[in-house]
Amino acid sequence: KILVIGANGQIGSELVEALAAQHGANNVIAADISPASLYGAAVYEIIDVLNAARITEVIEQYQVTQVYQLAALLSATGEKAPLKAWELNMDGLLNILEIARIRGEAGKPLKVFWPSSIAAFGPNTPPVNTPQYTVMDPSTIYGISKLAGERLCEYYFDKYGVDVRSIRYPGIISFKSPPGGGTTDYAIAIFHSALRGEGYSCFLEAETTLPMIYMPDAIRATITLMDADAAKLSVRSSYNVAGLSFNPRELAAAIKQNLPAFDIHYAPDSRQAIAASWPQSLDDAQARTDWGWQAQVGLQDLVTDMLKNIRVDGKELAA
Ligand code: VAH
């Protein structure tokens, strides 16, 4: 059985769907701190990831063998509540790693997935084709929690043999669930504005290039890594995974090709400094070598698919 904690989030909601399709809906337990609202999972439990006893109770009840720990506060939200972000992001991960250690020692091993982020890099990280191993000086509490989390994952693997696996996600673009307080979420909000026939006021500067990934590629990367042969994995901190890189100007131009009336203007806010501290593109050669990663979705396909599928205010709209 597979447990997804943070199932109501941007990644969690789609990961539950994909895992249910692969393993059968009754083998996927969707859990979040709030009641099941958005994503009609077959099996749903309320879990606060800061409550280790509750996590253990659900793992025991369903004989869980895989846990995806996705509950977190993202970059922009984290800067408004740094201590809350640190506690949730770090203690949430530590609870899962400790449970996996204890169960492993009792002969009931858990395979764990935990998301890192390009936010784990910082202003002194080489920004173009950022290597798997490099300078990492994150300047947001979210990024600091991701760097610390990566070190914890590698520590629990090396010291206790916990089979924890991780991906440094780029900015994830999707249409199924509302984004959760990220800096890269301009690239989702822009589509809502375009489809409402409104101009978009972008909170990043036109030339701020960031590594991004379309949700279907992000989900495929996650499941491929979790299904990979453990012996092939040379990285137990977190893998660089690249989708595509673009900036607001390039994204707006691609949208304009489909919706000629669309217009963008720029009103950078505090999120510009966050984005400017992150890389522009990633070297994901290690993921390609170890577990066959290969991005499939480029900018034109992403724009076409988003315009076709995004629901603005719950209404289907002809793109
Ligand atoms: C954020 N979408 O903006 C998340 C992600 C790389 C960005 O971590 O915080």
Residues whose N, C-alpha, C, O or C-beta is under 5 A from the ligand:
A	BS01	VAH	L74 S75 A76 S117 I118 A119 Y169 P170 G171 I172 G181 G182 T183 T184
